[in-house]
Amino acid sequence: MAPDAPTTSFAPTLEAIRSKLPEKLQNPQIGIICGSGLSGLVDTLREVVIIQYDDIPGFGRSTVPGHKSALALGLLGSGDGLPVVAMLGRFHPYEGHPLSTVVYPVRVMAKLGVKDLLITNAAGSLNPSIPVGTIVVINDHLALPNLTGMNPLLGPQTSPDHPRFLPLSDAYSVALRRLVFLAANKLQIPDSALAEGTYAWVSGPTYETPAEGRFLRTAGADVVGMSTVPEVLAGREEGLNVAVLSLVTNFVVIPERPASIREQVEAELSGTEYILPLQQVVSHEEVLEIGREKAEVMKLLVRKVVDLKLAGI
């Protein structure tokens, strides 16, 4: 696992990665981070080289079901394709990783030559108009951990060239988001399959209570998850163009009318029947299942975005 403090020496990491690569894959141009159940994106790569995280100095190990623990490098897109690097599994603070470890792979991608970063994740919907199965193109985020002392950019900077105070009003690349919607159009993906919205980052690993979900929805968030924002911040600090695709795998449980145990007891005492509303819960298995169902659409979308980059559109 990487040290708690950021390091300015990436040489051992870059050497370990490049020593395993042919020349055509030495300098990937696009980075991809695969979220829960979405590691199948690697199937779209050609001439793939897989490097286990255990073999890369500074990398942690992904321990979450649905996440592999390896880096994949290969060619993606039509014709000769573009060299890309994909994380098959990410790191989360709730696993016990320090934030410097969580974002370390993004910094390594930048050092390898990546300019554009495509991040995918599984998320819960807070917005009744964004159903399960929708791919949300993120245009903003709400990050309570960032605002309360859990920011990956706290502490010594990894480079004197980085801004000390990073602006985030332009965190999500307009150019890349445009390519996503153009790609969806060319693939004839229905308009209803995609949406735009705000991502709320929470630390996890617990799913939100109804009150927390209601709070996040009222604050303006459309989807919520336990990852991504640290990677966005590190990517922007490194000067990368960033786009995020959130696959909605479940609705956050926000009952319109919470069950009243008092009413139940009063009904019992008066001899009146009272039926408690069904208690809903979210499971990680549900998240993975939807991820598997929609993985093909996500793969096609990412590949088409690369094709449009190749075409210079």
Beta strands, then each sheet from edge to edge (+ up, - down):
strand 1: 30-34
strand 2: 46-52
strand 3: 70-76
strand 4: 82-88
strand 5: 116-125
strand 6: 135-143
strand 7: 194-201
strand 8: 223-225
strand 9: 241-251
sheet 1: 2+ 3- 4+ 1+ 5+ 8- 7- 6- 9+
end
